[in-house]
Structure formats: C-alpha cells, structure tokens
Amino acid sequence: MEGALRRVPKRSAAWNGAKIVGLRHRGTLPTKRGGLAATATCNGQIVAVGGEADHTFPEAEAFDVASGVWRALPDTPTARHGLGVVTIGSNVYVTHGGRTPGMSSSAVNEMLDVSSLGACR
C-alpha cells in the first residue's frame, strides 16, 4: 500500500526501502540536551530548539548543511522541551512543549525569523 509503514528487519540499514549509504558525522550540537525539536529551513539550515536535561532550555541553534557549522540563534522567550517546530518560509514556529522537565505542557506558540541566515533557495 502506498505510504504505509512497513516493518524493517531488526539488523537492516533500510528506511522506507532506501539503503543508507555514506552516513558520516557532520558536527556536534553545541548545547547538549534531549527532548529538543528540529526543522529544516528554506535557506539550507537545520534549526534545533529547546530541550531538557536537569532544566529546560531556551537555546536555538542553526546548522548550516553546506558548511557543516553550527551557530547560536537568539534564545526563545520560553524555555521548554517536548515541543513541536515547523518552518514556513523564513519563519520557524515553535509550539507547545513543557516548561519544566518531566511531564509538563504548555500552549505557548512563538516564532523565530531566520531570514538573517540567508535567502530561501
């Protein structure tokens, strides 16, 4: 069935039927944390936002896929983990997530303009 999930053998290097070839390290995220979210942008960046460890993080960082370099972005107004992010044009929308580590939630929605990272391609 088109678009259906398929069970992948336990030791397989397959994802949606395509083999992973040439997987290599591309740079370490500057702020170590779990529970973060990331999105691809129209200007060739991957933006990682929020997260948690013993506290929640307001950090936002961008990875330039072409150069392999991370850079800090302005912190989000609300530190949180378990959030959702999506990019529309040059805006990264950061939605919901917990303000404290563990099982917490919020209805906060914020937007980060990433046009300073370059024009949409």
KELO-702116 format. One record per atom (N, C-alpha, C): x, y, z; residue in one letter. Coordinates in steps of 0.1 Angstrom, whole numbers, padded with zeros to 4 digits, always signed. Each point is the difference from the previous one (the first is absolute). Last residue first. Example, Ala and Ser with C-alpha at 12.3 -4.5 7.8 and 13.67 -1.06 7.14 Angstrom:
KELO-702116
+0128-0022+0071s+0009+0011+0000s-0008+0011+0008s+0003-0057-0001a-0009+0012+0000a+0009+0012+0000a
END
This chain:
KELO-702116
+0161+0292-0008r+0005-0006-0012r-0011-0007-0008r+0004+0044+0037c-0006-0013-0003c+0005-0005-0013c+0031+0034+0028a-0012+0000-0008a-0005-0015-0002a+0029+0013+0044g+0001+0000-0014g-0013-0001-0007g+0008+0006+0047l+0009-0012-0003l+0002-0001-0015l-0030+0032+0022s+0014+0004+0001s+0010-0011-0004s-0048-0007+0003s+0004+0006-0013s+0015+0005+0001s-0031-0023+0033v+0014-0005-0003v+0004+0006-0014v-0037+0008+0044d+0003+0004-0014d+0014-0004-0003d-0037-0020+0037l+0014+0005-0002l+0002+0003-0015l-0044-0007+0038m+0005+0000-0014m+0014+0006+0000m-0040-0026+0036e+0009+0011-0003e+0006-0002-0014e-0039-0019+0040n+0004+0000-0014n+0008+0012-0003n-0022-0031+0045v+0008+0011-0006v+0004-0003-0014v-0025-0026+0035a-0006+0003-0012a+0007+0012-0007a+0016-0042+0036s-0004+0014-0002s-0007+0002-0013s+0020-0041+0039s-0004+0004-0013s-0004+0015+0000s+0027-0046+0027s-0006+0013+0001s-0004+0004-0014s+0027-0041+0025m-0014+0000-0006m-0006+0014+0002m+0053-0003+0002g-0010-0010+0003g-0013+0003-0007g+0032+0042+0010p+0004-0014-0004p-0011-0010+0005p-0016+0050-0011t+0009-0006+0010t+0003-0014-0004t-0027+0027-0028r+0009+0010+0006r+0010-0005+0010r-0024-0025-0045g-0001+0002+0015g+0010+0010+0005g-0027-0003-0050g+0011-0005+0007g-0001+0003+0015g-0021+0026-0047h-0002-0008+0012h+0012-0004+0007h+0011+0020-0046t-0013-0001+0006t+0000-0010+0011t+0028+0033-0039v+0003-0009+0012v-0013-0001+0008v+0018+0015-0053y-0011+0001+0010y+0003-0010+0011y+0029+0028-0039v-0001-0012+0007v-0010+0002+0011v+0010+0025-0050n-0005+0001+0014n+0000-0014+0006n+0008+0015-0047s+0012+0002+0009s-0004+0002+0014s-0031-0029-0030g+0008+0011-0006g+0012+0002+0008g-0025-0029+0026i-0008+0005-0011i+0008+0012-0005i+0010-0045+0036t+0004+0012-0008t-0009+0003-0011t-0002-0025+0051v-0003-0002-0014v+0005+0013-0006v-0001-0030+0051v+0005+0011-0009v-0003-0003-0014v-0013-0016+0056g-0001-0002-0015g+0005+0012-0007g+0012-0023+0052l-0008+0010-0008l-0001-0004-0015l+0023-0017+0044g-0012-0007-0006g-0009+0009-0009g+0027+0028+0035h+0004-0013-0007h-0012-0006-0005h+0017+0054+0016r-0009-0012+0000r+0006-0012-0007r+0003+0059+0013a+0008-0013+0001a-0010-0011+0001a-0009+0050-0021t-0005-0010+0010t+0009-0013-0001t+0009+0039-0027p-0005+0006+0012p-0003-0010+0011p+0038-0012-0036t-0014+0001+0000t-0005+0007+0013t+0050+0009-0020d-0008-0009+0008d-0015+0002-0002d+0035+0012-0039p-0006+0006+0012p-0008-0011+0008p+0038-0021-0029l-0010+0010-0003l-0006+0006+0012l+0049-0027-0015a-0010+0004+0009a-0010+0009-0006a+0029-0037-0028r+0001+0014+0005r-0012+0002+0010r+0031-0042-0030w-0011+0004+0009w+0002+0015+0004w+0019-0030-0045v+0003+0009+0011v-0013+0003+0008v+0010-0023-0044g+0001-0009+0011g+0003+0008+0013g-0009+0015-0048s+0013+0001+0006s+0002-0009+0012s-0041-0002-0025a+0010+0001-0010a+0014+0001+0006a-0040-0001+0027v+0002-0013-0007v+0012+0001-0009v-0010+0028+0044d+0001+0003-0014d+0004-0013-0007d-0026+0010+0048f+0010-0008-0006f+0000+0003-0015f-0019+0026+0048a-0001-0004-0014a+0012-0007-0005a-0029+0011+0050e+0013-0001-0007e-0003-0004-0015e-0023+0017+0051a-0003-0003-0014a+0013+0001-0007a-0017-0003+0056e+0009+0002-0011e-0006-0004-0014e-0017-0001+0048p-0006+0010-0010p+0009+0001-0013p-0009-0042+0039f+0009+0009-0007f-0008+0010-0009f-0007-0031+0050t-0004+0002-0014t+0008+0011-0006t+0017-0034+0040h-0009+0012-0002h-0004+0000-0014h+0027-0034+0013d-0005+0002+0014d-0008+0013+0000d+0002-0015-0044a+0009-0008+0007a-0005+0001+0014a-0021+0015-0052e+0001-0001+0014e+0011-0009+0004e-0022+0034-0044g+0005-0013+0005g+0000+0000+0015g-0002+0038-0047g-0004-0005+0013g+0007-0013+0005g+0005+0010-0052v-0006+0009+0010v-0004-0008+0013v+0028+0000-0052a-0003-0008+0011a-0004+0010+0011a+0005+0000-0057v-0001+0008+0013v-0005-0009+0011v+0026-0002-0051i-0008-0008+0009i+0000+0008+0013i+0008+0018-0053q+0004-0002+0014q-0009-0010+0006q-0003+0021-0046g+0011-0010+0002g+0005-0002+0014g-0037+0030-0016n+0013+0005-0003n+0011-0010+0003n-0047-0007+0009c+0001+0003-0014c+0013+0005-0004c-0005-0032+0043t-0005+0013-0004t+0002+0001-0015t-0008-0042+0040a+0008+0005-0011a-0006+0014-0005a-0003-0021+0051t-0006+0002-0012t+0009+0004-0011t-0006-0022+0055a+0008+0006-0010a-0008+0000-0013a-0001-0007+0059a-0006-0002-0013a+0008+0007-0010a+0009-0023+0053l-0001+0011-0009l-0008-0003-0012l+0014-0029+0039g-0014+0006-0001g-0001+0012-0008g+0048-0010+0022g-0010-0009-0006g-0014+0007-0001g+0056+0018+0001r-0013-0001+0006r-0009-0011-0007r+0049+0033-0003k-0004-0014+0002k-0013-0001+0008k+0022+0038-0033t-0006-0001+0013t-0006-0014+0002t+0024+0010-0041p+0007+0007+0011p-0005-0002+0014p-0001-0036-0042l-0009+0011+0005l+0007+0007+0012l+0029-0025-0037t-0007-0002+0013t-0008+0012+0004t+0017-0022-0050g+0001+0011+0009g-0008-0002+0012g+0003-0031-0037r+0000+0013-0007r+0001+0012+0010r+0009-0058-0010h-0002+0010+0010h+0001+0014-0007h-0017-0043-0029r+0012+0005+0007r-0003+0012+0010r-0019-0041-0039l-0004+0007+0012l+0013+0004+0007l-0007-0025-0044g+0009+0011+0003g-0004+0009+0012g-0039-0030-0018v+0014-0001-0005v+0008+0012+0003v-0050-0029+0009i+0008+0012+0005i+0015-0003-0004i-0046-0019-0026k+0011-0003+0009k+0008+0013+0004k-0054-0007-0012a+0012+0006-0005a+0012-0004+0009a-0047-0011+0009g+0005-0008-0011g+0013+0005-0006g-0021+0019+0039n-0010+0001-0011n+0006-0006-0013n+0035-0004+0031w-0010+0010+0004w-0009+0002-0012w+0043-0036+0018a-0010+0005-0010a-0009+0009+0007a+0037-0032+0014a+0004+0015-0001a-0009+0006-0010a-0006-0046+0033s+0000+0006-0013s+0004+0015+0001s-0009-0037+0034r+0014+0004-0003r+0001+0007-0013r-0043-0014+0017k+0007+0006+0011k+0014+0005-0004k-0040-0001-0037p+0008-0010+0008p+0009+0007+0010p-0044+0024-0014v+0013-0001-0006v+0007-0011+0009v-0054+0014-0013r+0009-0005+0010r+0014-0002-0007r-0035+0037-0017r+0003-0014-0002r+0010-0003+0011r-0041+0039-0013l+0012-0003+0008l+0003-0015-0003l-0026+0030-0037a-0002-0008+0012a+0014-0003+0007a-0009+0023-0043g+0001+0009+0012g-0002-0008+0013g-0018-0025-0042e+0008+0013-0002e-0001+0007+0013e-0005-0054-0003m-0008+0012+0000m+0009+0012+0000m
END
